[in-house]
Structure formats: C-alpha cells, structure tokens
C-alpha cells in the first residue's frame, strides 16, 4: 500500500513540474526588457553587412535596421533606425494591440488570422471599427513610439509610418510589458505564420528563410505606394539569446518581388553569427 502512495506522490509531483514546463514553453518570449534600451555598444558593422547585401542601394533602395538583444536590453546594431517608412502590414501589430487591450470584443481567431496569415479583411474591419488613425495615435502614445504617425489618408492603414526603432519597441513591449494573455495570443500567432499569406504572397523571406535554425515570431510587410515597392521583415528570433530584429526597406516601383525577397533573406543571414 505504501508503494502505491509513493507512486501517486511521484506522479503528482511530475504533473506539477510538467505543468510548469508547459507554462514556460508557452511564454518562451517573455523578457525583462522594459523601459530604455542601452545603445552605447552597438556594432555598426553588422548593419553595414545587411545594407551591402541589398542590390541597387545607391539607386533608389532605402533600408533601416534595428536589432535589440532582449536578454541584456541593449541595441545590437542599428542603421537609420529613426527614419519613418510606410509600414504595409507591420501596422497590424498596432491594430492587434489596440483591439485586444483597449477595445475588447474581438475573437482570438480574428487576431490570429490577421497576424499569422496577414489577413487584410480583418485588419480593415478592426481599423474602421476602432477609429482608424486614432488606433495609431493611441498605441504610439501608450508605447512611447517617437517616429510613428498615422496615414494621411485615413482609410489606408498600410501607409502608417514607423521607424525601425519604433517597431523594435513594439516587440519589446510585447515581450516585457504586455500582460501574459496578450503576449501569448499575439506572439503565438506570429510564431505560426505560414509560408504563404492569405493573399498568396510568400512571407517566409528575411527572418524565417535567412535564419532557419532558430525559432521565430514574425510580422512581415509588403506592398506598393505611388513611388516605392515596400518590403519589411520584422520579428523575434531566438537562439542563445532572444533578439528583436527589424529590417525595413523600400525599393524602386519596378522592383522584382522575388529579387527583393531573396536580398532581404541574404541580408538577415548576417545575424546568424551573433545568435
């Protein structure tokens, strides 16, 4: 009889431990990187390597880079990180944060679809329902985003402008300051982004294909303005340390999408040596 009780006790202990492990693994992006990021020891060489991988850089291609080590809360590298770029679908991060934390009444499945499959219909519905440009203003004020401004045309959410530094700050907020439910929902969706988005665009360029040995949670962006082709790879990358990685880029209007995706993928590979 005594052996039975011992066995039951062992099972109970293992169950508790297993539950704790499950909780840890479900929130593996959590960090303590709240507040200011240290910028004194950034490695400019890494940013230069990323830039040099992009063809036609001096002929109409612009790039901004920000990489933050979320374990030490220090900038790893940066390039033109305070300049504003049209966000395309990266603004869906702000739409999701606002919808979940302020507005409520949105199904988890809608947030997951908007982020993982980059569903434009969900983004447009939430944008309209929750005040459009006011979403950007509210979230920028809440997170302390210095270079983020809403679109001039209120209905065109993809023309919101953000800097690489501000996008990295969003990931910092999600890992260190958002409540556990928000973090799990949003980063869980970003970690399940399929190879092809809802509109048929291949979205595993940059971070996923460039750093295939590492876990990731991504929000990519692509689209066109009157003057540019827009292509961004942003997200979290986990190795020996957790990084927030943001590479924003604009290209001439006639740029081949495949060539641009390949270039960003090769550029991001420069980060492999620091992971």
Secondary structure, DSSP 4 states (H G I P E B T S, - for coil): -HHHHHHHHHHHHHHHHHHHHHHHHHTTT-----SPPB-TT--HHHHHHHHHTSTTTTTT-EEEEEEEETTTTEEEEEESTTS-EE-GGGGHHHHHHHIIIII----HHHHHHHHHS--HHHHHHHHHHTTTHHHHHHHHHHHT-TT-B--SSTT-GGG-EE-HHHHHHHHHHHHHTS-HHHHHHHHHHHTT--SB-TTS-B--TTHHHHTTTSEEEE--EEEE-SS-EEEEEEEEEESSSEEEEEEEEEE-TT--HHHHHHHHHHHHGGGGGG-
